[in-house]
Amino acid sequence: MPELGLRAERLGKRFGGVRAVADVSVDIKHGEIHAVIGPNGAGKSTLINLLSGELTASSGEIRLGDADITGLAPDRRARAGIGRAFQKTTIFPRFSVHENVRLAAQARSRAPLRMFGGASADPAVQRRTLEAIGKAGLAGREAIVANVLSHGEQRQLEIAMVLATNPSIILLDEPLAGMGQAEARSIIALIASLRERHAVLIVEHDMDAVFELADRLTVMQDGQVIASGLPQDVRRHPAVRAAYLGNHGDAA
Ligand SMILES: Nc1ncnc2c1ncn2[C@@H]1O[C@H](COP(=O)(O)OP(=O)(O)OP(=O)(O)O)[C@@H](O)[C@H]1O
């Protein structure tokens, strides 16, 4: 997969009278983790949904590398290189780790979707499957049925399924939600490792994790960007301190 970045220009989304996202520009670069933070209702999930194609923009433009992908449906964006981890919704609970990741790898390969036989016979699919399982830290867990995995391991499985699609961009919506401290540590390490070969956008409420992971930070409030840049600069921004960061701003 080429080293593409994702750029949104003046993106907007209205739900009736609500401006959920207004004039948002954001640049997600290869080799970087870009965190989007903001209070509840700021528009973060809507932004992710606009980037992945689950929602259609009311205005603005989205570019993957040089290509305008604003009008593409989610499956076309996925093929173009945008991978999104969904919280458990894409996992087949009765299938093994290997089967789940293999299905994701196969969906990317355009081969006809066959559950047994065909997919495992394709060496490229098999290679991508095992690579993704290894990168997500699930080596040795291939035969385990998904619904007996721990909460943290299920999150790792979702990330493995995204990696199997060989994405340029990875979108992560609250990857640490509902996680204990030990589980969170291993997911944070996994997310940190993704920047080596991908551009990563993460929406997350855990500020300690955000400041540990983010190379770049965008802060949203009421659908708009109120600050964007390097974390050490953003955390000193008066509007950000006032709106959101509290003690994290003071600690800078
Ligand atoms: N499908 C929808 N229909 C109508 N309004 C919506 C819809 N989705 C989001 N909104 C509204 O858009 C605004 C932004 O919501 P969004 O979920 O993107 O915020 P968020 O920053 O992700 O919040 P949270 O941190 O609580 O998840 C909110 O006012 C919300 O009520």
PDBQT file of the ligand as one rigid body, heavy atoms in Angstrom, charges set to zero:
ROOT
HETATM    1  N1  LIG A 301     -27.497  10.935  13.103  1.00  0.00    +0.000 N 
HETATM    2  C1  LIG A 301     -27.639  12.109  13.739  1.00  0.00    +0.000 A 
HETATM    3  N2  LIG A 301     -28.781  12.806  13.641  1.00  0.00    +0.000 NA
HETATM    4  C2  LIG A 301     -28.923  13.994  14.269  1.00  0.00    +0.000 A 
HETATM    5  N3  LIG A 301     -27.959  14.579  14.997  1.00  0.00    +0.000 NA
HETATM    6  C3  LIG A 301     -26.797  13.925  15.126  1.00  0.00    +0.000 A 
HETATM    7  C4  LIG A 301     -26.569  12.655  14.514  1.00  0.00    +0.000 A 
HETATM    8  N4  LIG A 301     -25.302  12.256  14.809  1.00  0.00    +0.000 NA
HETATM    9  C5  LIG A 301     -24.778  13.215  15.585  1.00  0.00    +0.000 A 
HETATM   10  N5  LIG A 301     -25.662  14.215  15.781  1.00  0.00    +0.000 N 
HETATM   11  C6  LIG A 301     -25.423  15.457  16.530  1.00  0.00    +0.000 C 
HETATM   12  O1  LIG A 301     -24.245  16.037  16.023  1.00  0.00    +0.000 OA
HETATM   13  C7  LIG A 301     -23.457  16.562  17.073  1.00  0.00    +0.000 C 
HETATM   14  C8  LIG A 301     -22.073  15.917  17.080  1.00  0.00    +0.000 C 
HETATM   15  O2  LIG A 301     -22.203  14.547  17.479  1.00  0.00    +0.000 OA
HETATM   16  P1  LIG A 301     -20.990  13.523  17.498  1.00  0.00    +0.000 P 
HETATM   17  O3  LIG A 301     -21.537  12.190  17.918  1.00  0.00    +0.000 OA
HETATM   18  O4  LIG A 301     -20.241  13.581  16.222  1.00  0.00    +0.000 OA
HETATM   19  O5  LIG A 301     -20.096  14.126  18.673  1.00  0.00    +0.000 OA
HETATM   20  P2  LIG A 301     -18.849  13.458  19.413  1.00  0.00    +0.000 P 
HETATM   21  O6  LIG A 301     -17.828  14.517  19.541  1.00  0.00    +0.000 OA
HETATM   22  O7  LIG A 301     -18.461  12.197  18.750  1.00  0.00    +0.000 OA
HETATM   23  O8  LIG A 301     -19.475  13.144  20.858  1.00  0.00    +0.000 OA
HETATM   24  P3  LIG A 301     -19.080  11.961  21.897  1.00  0.00    +0.000 P 
HETATM   25  O9  LIG A 301     -17.729  12.300  22.418  1.00  0.00    +0.000 OA
HETATM   26  O10 LIG A 301     -20.158  12.090  22.936  1.00  0.00    +0.000 OA
HETATM   27  O11 LIG A 301     -19.139  10.659  21.143  1.00  0.00    +0.000 OA
HETATM   28  C9  LIG A 301     -24.248  16.346  18.354  1.00  0.00    +0.000 C 
HETATM   29  O12 LIG A 301     -24.998  17.531  18.594  1.00  0.00    +0.000 OA
HETATM   30  C10 LIG A 301     -25.155  15.213  18.005  1.00  0.00    +0.000 C 
HETATM   31  O13 LIG A 301     -26.340  15.254  18.774  1.00  0.00    +0.000 OA
ENDROOT
TORSDOF 0
